[in-house]
Amino acid sequence: MTKIQIPYGSKQIDLDIEGAELLDVEEVDSGRTATIDNMAVIREALRKPLSTKRLREIVAAKKPESIVTIVDDHTRDTPTEKMLDALTEEIGESHEDNITLLVACGTHSPPMEEDLKRILGKYFDHYTIKIHNCDAKDLVYVGTTSRGTPIRLNRNYVEADMKILTGDITLHYYAGFGGGRKSILPGISARETIKKNHALLVDEHARTANLELNSVHLDMFEAAAFAPPDFVLNIIASGDGNVVDAYAGDMDEVLHKGVEVAKDLFCRETHELFDILIVSAGGFPKDRDLYQATKAIENCYRAVVPGGELILVAECRDGIGDSYFESWMNDYATYKDAEAAIRTNFVLGGHKAYYMRKVMNRLGLSIVSELDAHVLTRWRIKTYKSVGDALADVKKDKVKIGIVRKGLDTLIMPAINL
């Protein structure tokens, strides 16, 4: 292959590996291409909503005194400012004083001011901004799902006259896909709500790119129905952030229409396995910490031969990213131990250790990052400062090497006959 670049933090790393195969989904002709006019796609979705009236008509009929719009937090790369541009046009200037932006953090740490400015752009100083706190004392109980998950949600959202969800539909390794209902659970839910829901990830159907019989997804959807949004706007973006498609209107229809596009865009089938797979998480903010970057490992590890090597390339400027994830990696040194713990004492953050140990039970794991080498070595993960160093250590003669540039946005699945 010719020299390529893979994302690492805010820069690109040059790779020139003879015989390596590039596995990016962009290399597959899916019939869909990103547009340079993102706003045109978003506006078109708002003009033709699915199973609802146009947003401007809903606003005119409701005459809401409070409009809460949920937006993705700093761990996502959603074009939130562009979505707010289109929504503001649609709602109209006369209602701008009534709009509050609610940042859906789930259990993530709250965004810093510089994160909010990056996410919201001009709207940082334009609208009232609230940051969801999953441990807040005033969260509102709205019901319990059939799977026993008690649903407590952000009061600003529950009490709003009008509720709008925004976000992107992309891969999620146990909810199947992000988007829609995920803005509510985990986005604006209580910690115990999220914990109970995420404990369902041991279900065999709770896996990347699958919604059918997926207990995590179904529980999320049931939770959202207790406090349903009036309107949803979701986009599907390529790995470089350009919008491929957008849907607006009813939450259920938006999600399922968007999922069909996302499957086409993000899923790649391979007819052979690789001895070594080099996987970039996709650069900042997707590789801001190891907690987020591990999703790239889960998306791609099935394309590595048992006993092979996966090399994760992720800067991790913010470190490990979650104290429970770190403590579980310290406490549970094997997949068997982590699985037993996840079934008997589920803890948010611990689930990432469970997935990591599951992968390490099948193959070798190396990480190119800025992380503390002593921590990774203690976890039996090889650590390097460059891809070249990692390859020199693990590469043998006549091995098949694959490269994935955007691991958080690429699901690599072996063909059934492998």
C-alpha positions, -999 to 999 in steps of 0.1 A, spaced: 0 0 0 11 36 -4 18 58 25 -13 67 45 -20 88 76 -40 77 106 -54 101 133 -37 104 166 -50 132 189 -51 164 169 -25 153 144 -19 126 118 7 98 119 24 86 87 24 49 80 41 31 52 38 -7 57 44 -29 28 15 -53 20 -8 -38 47 -45 -37 38 -67 -6 46 -100 -16 61 -118 17 63 -155 16 53 -148 45 30 -130 20 8 -163 2 2 -188 15 -23 -219 19 -1 -236 42 -25 -235 70 0 -211 99 2 -207 128 27 -219 161 15 -199 194 17 -232 212 24 -241 197 58 -267 224 65 -287 215 33 -291 179 45 -302 190 80 -326 216 67 -341 190 43 -347 166 72 -365 194 92 -387 202 61 -398 166 58 -402 152 93 -412 115 99 -446 110 114 -449 145 130 -457 179 119 -429 203 111 -412 216 142 -424 252 135 -460 240 134 -456 221 167 -441 252 183 -469 274 169 -496 251 183 -480 245 217 -468 281 223 -442 268 248 -428 290 275 -399 265 280 -381 245 252 -353 221 263 -330 209 236 -307 180 245 -273 181 229 -244 156 229 -215 161 253 -178 166 248 -170 129 242 -189 130 209 -180 146 176 -215 156 166 -220 188 145 -241 203 172 -236 240 162 -249 232 127 -279 214 141 -287 243 163 -284 266 134 -311 247 115 -333 243 146 -331 280 154 -342 288 119 -371 264 121 -383 275 156 -380 312 149 -365 341 166 -396 349 187 -389 317 208 -352 320 213 -355 334 249 -374 303 259 -347 278 248 -324 259 272 -296 236 260 -292 206 282 -258 188 278 -264 150 280 -234 138 300 -247 105 313 -221 95 339 -193 113 321 -175 142 339 -189 176 330 -174 194 301 -151 223 307 -158 258 293 -134 252 263 -153 219 256 -187 238 256 -173 264 233 -162 237 209 -195 219 210 -218 249 209 -199 275 189 -218 308 187 -246 293 210 -223 292 240 -232 328 248 -266 327 232 -288 302 251 -291 292 287 -269 261 292 -275 233 317 -251 204 323 -267 172 334 -256 157 367 -265 120 371 -261 124 409 -283 155 413 -308 155 442 -337 168 421 -339 142 394 -375 132 387 -389 96 388 -411 89 358 -416 52 359 -400 17 360 -394 -4 329 -406 -40 324 -370 -50 330 -370 -34 364 -350 -2 356 -362 28 377 -362 58 355 -352 91 371 -345 120 347 -332 156 346 -358 179 360 -352 206 333 -362 181 306 -391 165 324 -408 198 333 -402 215 299 -432 225 278 -414 212 248 -387 186 245 -363 182 216 -335 156 212 -304 161 190 -275 138 183 -258 114 160 -266 78 151 -234 58 152 -221 24 164 -225 15 201 -211 -17 214 -240 -29 235 -269 -5 227 -264 -14 191 -264 22 179 -265 56 195 -291 82 187 -327 88 197 -335 72 230 -299 72 241 -301 110 246 -324 103 275 -309 70 288 -281 73 296 -278 110 285 -300 127 312 -306 98 336 -297 91 372 -266 71 379 -287 42 393 -309 42 362 -279 40 339 -263 13 361 -294 -9 360 -298 -5 322 -261 -11 314 -261 -43 335 -282 -58 307 -251 -58 285 -244 -95 293 -274 -103 271 -261 -121 239 -282 -97 217 -266 -66 233 -239 -61 207 -226 -36 182 -249 -28 153 -278 -49 166 -312 -37 179 -332 -69 175 -340 -85 209 -313 -62 224 -323 -58 260 -302 -27 265 -318 -9 235 -353 -21 244 -349 -9 280 -337 25 268 -366 28 244 -391 20 271 -375 45 294 -377 73 268 -414 65 264 -421 77 300 -410 112 290 -411 112 252 -396 141 232 -419 162 210 -393 162 182 -360 145 174 -332 156 150 -305 130 144 -277 130 118 -254 103 105 -219 115 98 -189 99 81 -157 94 101 -144 128 91 -175 145 105 -193 153 73 -231 147 73 -242 118 51 -279 119 61 -303 133 86 -338 125 99 -362 144 120 -396 139 136 -408 109 156 -381 93 178 -388 57 167 -389 63 130 -359 86 131 -338 60 148 -348 31 125 -343 51 93 -310 64 106 -298 29 116 -302 16 81 -279 43 68 -255 38 97 -252 1 90 -244 8 53 -218 34 63 -200 19 93 -201 -19 89 -174 -37 69 -173 -74 62 -139 -91 57 -133 -125 42 -100 -130 59 -85 -125 94 -53 -105 102 -23 -115 122 -18 -78 132 -45 -51 131 -35 -15 136 -65 5 148 -67 42 153 -96 53 175 -101 82 152 -82 111 168 -95 137 192 -120 138 208 -126 101 202 -92 92 217 -92 118 245 -90 90 270 -87 52 271 -123 48 285 -136 62 252 -110 47 229 -117 11 240 -148 12 218 -124 9 188 -110 -23 202 -145 -38 206 -154 -28 170 -124 -44 154 -110 -73 174 -130 -100 156 -110 -94 125 -78 -106 142 -68 -143 143 -69 -159 177 -35 -153 193 -28 -124 169 -21 -88 179 -43 -56 179 -24 -23 181 -46 5 194 -34 40 184 -50 65 207 -33 96 223 -54 95 255 -43 131 265 -68 129 294 -55 96 308 -75 65 316 -107 85 319 -127 66 345 -117 55 380 -139 24 381 -125 12 348 -90 16 361 -98 -1 394 -115 -31 377 -85 -35 354 -63 -36 385 -86 -59 405 -97 -84 378 -67 -97 358 -86 -123 337 -117 -124 316 -132 -150 339 -128 -128 369 -142 -97 351 -172 -117 338 -181 -130 373 -178 -94 387 -200 -79 359 -228 -105 367 -227 -101 404 -216 -66 412 -222 -44 381 -204 -10 383 -204 16 356 -169 18 342 -163 -18 352 -181 -29 320 -152 -14 300 -128 -36 319 -150 -66 311 -149 -59 274 -111 -53 275 -104 -85 293 -127 -104 269 -106 -92 240 -73 -100 258 -86 -135 264 -85 -140 226 -55 -120 214 -25 -98 223 -31 -61 229 -7 -32 224 -14 5 228 4 34 212 -4 64 234 7 90 260 -5 69 289 16 59 318 35 27 307 36 13 342 -2 12 344 -6 -6 311 22 -30 319 5 -39 352 -26 -48 331 -4 -70 308 -9 -46 279 22 -38 258 28 0 255 47 20 229 53 56 218 51 48 181 35 23 157 69 15 143 81 4 178 50 -17 183 54 -34 149 91 -41 154 82 -59 187 53 -80 175 58 -84 137 70 -118 124 78 -129 88 49 -134 64 21 -119 85 -10 -103 72 -15 -67 85 -46 -46 84 -51 -9 92 -83 8 104 -81 46 105 -114 53 123 -120 25 148 -149 41 167 -168 45 135 -159 11 118 -173 -23 127 -152 -50 111 -170 -83 110 -156 -116 96 -177 -133 69 -198 -162 82 -178 -188 64 -145 -180 82 
